[in-house]
């Protein structure tokens, strides 16, 4: 009876059996087997490429955030060298200003770069 769970299960079982049979027939021919292997290798290569590109992009973004913060460290030192706050607090204050930190930058990486430059500027004086 169509529409009952039992009929649906049989249809799926027969669909699975048909797909399995078709796969075995295709695998038997050398030309088809070669095509399937090439297709599988291409899919694996494409997925690997996407993963590598996305990882590289995320690492490059963190590095850019650090460099942007490092560029602002001297400004933070100039503005806050006479006050008695920590370099991290000074950098967070600079980041909170309207032109302090680019929107796309990772805050933690930016502050770390800013603190490193702040400390370098403090050690030079």
C-alpha positions as CSV (number, residue, x, y, z in Angstrom):
1,X,0.0,0.0,0.0
2,X,1.5,3.3,-1.1
3,X,2.1,5.9,1.6
4,X,2.4,3.5,4.6
5,X,5.6,3.3,6.5
6,X,6.1,-0.3,5.4
7,X,5.8,0.6,1.7
8,X,8.2,3.5,2.2
9,X,10.7,1.2,3.9
10,X,10.5,-1.3,1.0
11,X,10.9,1.5,-1.6
12,X,14.0,2.8,0.2
13,X,15.4,-0.8,0.5
14,X,14.8,-1.4,-3.2
15,X,16.3,2.0,-4.0
16,X,19.4,1.1,-2.0
17,X,19.6,-2.2,-3.6
18,X,19.2,-0.6,-7.1
19,X,21.9,1.9,-6.3
20,X,24.2,-0.8,-5.0
21,X,23.6,-2.9,-8.1
22,X,24.3,0.1,-10.4
23,X,27.5,0.9,-8.6
24,X,28.7,-2.6,-8.9
25,X,28.0,-2.6,-12.6
26,X,29.8,0.7,-13.1
27,X,32.7,-0.5,-11.0
28,X,33.1,-3.6,-13.2
29,X,34.0,-1.5,-16.2
30,X,37.5,-0.1,-16.1
31,X,36.6,3.2,-17.8
32,X,33.8,3.8,-15.2
33,X,36.1,2.8,-12.3
34,X,38.7,5.3,-13.5
35,X,36.1,8.1,-13.7
36,X,34.8,7.3,-10.2
37,X,38.4,7.4,-8.8
38,X,39.2,10.7,-10.6
39,X,35.9,12.2,-9.3
40,X,36.7,11.2,-5.8
41,X,40.2,12.5,-5.9
42,X,38.9,15.9,-7.3
43,X,36.4,16.2,-4.5
44,X,39.0,15.4,-1.9
45,X,41.4,18.0,-3.5
46,X,38.7,20.7,-3.6
47,X,37.7,20.1,0.0
48,X,41.4,20.2,1.1
49,X,42.0,23.4,-0.8
50,X,39.0,25.1,0.8
51,X,40.2,24.1,4.3
52,X,43.7,25.3,3.7
53,X,42.6,28.6,2.2
54,X,40.2,29.3,5.1
55,X,42.9,28.4,7.7
56,X,45.4,30.7,6.0
57,X,42.9,33.5,5.8
58,X,42.1,33.3,9.5
59,X,45.8,33.2,10.5
60,X,46.5,36.2,8.2
61,X,43.7,38.1,9.8
62,X,45.1,37.6,13.3
63,X,48.5,38.7,12.2
64,X,47.1,41.8,10.6
65,X,45.2,42.6,13.8
66,X,48.4,42.3,15.8
67,X,50.3,44.6,13.3
68,X,47.5,47.2,13.4
69,X,47.7,47.2,17.2
70,X,51.4,47.4,17.1
71,X,51.1,50.5,14.9
72,X,48.9,52.1,17.5
73,X,51.1,51.3,20.5
74,X,53.3,54.4,20.1
75,X,50.2,56.6,20.0
76,X,48.9,54.9,23.1
77,X,52.3,55.5,24.9
78,X,52.3,59.1,23.9
79,X,48.8,59.7,25.2
80,X,49.0,57.7,28.4
81,X,52.7,57.7,29.4
82,X,52.1,60.2,32.2
83,X,49.1,58.4,33.6
84,X,49.3,55.5,36.0
85,X,47.4,52.9,34.1
86,X,48.7,49.7,32.6
87,X,49.6,49.4,28.9
88,X,46.6,47.0,28.4
89,X,44.2,49.6,29.9
90,X,45.8,52.4,27.7
91,X,45.4,50.2,24.6
92,X,41.8,49.3,25.4
93,X,41.1,53.0,25.8
94,X,42.7,53.8,22.4
95,X,40.8,50.9,20.8
96,X,37.5,52.3,22.1
97,X,38.1,55.6,20.4
98,X,36.2,56.1,17.1
99,X,39.3,55.8,14.9
100,X,41.2,53.6,17.4
101,X,40.9,50.1,16.0
102,X,39.6,48.9,12.6
103,X,36.3,47.1,12.9
104,X,37.5,43.9,11.2
105,X,40.5,43.4,13.7
106,X,40.5,40.8,16.4
107,X,40.4,42.8,19.7
108,X,42.7,40.5,21.7
109,X,45.3,40.4,18.9
110,X,45.1,44.1,18.4
111,X,45.5,44.8,22.2
112,X,48.5,42.4,22.4
113,X,50.2,44.2,19.5
114,X,49.5,47.6,21.1
115,X,50.8,46.5,24.5
116,X,54.0,45.1,22.9
117,X,54.6,48.4,21.1
118,X,53.7,50.4,24.2
119,X,56.2,48.4,26.3
120,X,58.9,48.9,23.6
121,X,58.3,52.7,23.6
122,X,58.5,52.7,27.4
123,X,61.8,50.8,27.4
124,X,63.3,53.3,24.9
125,X,62.6,56.3,27.2
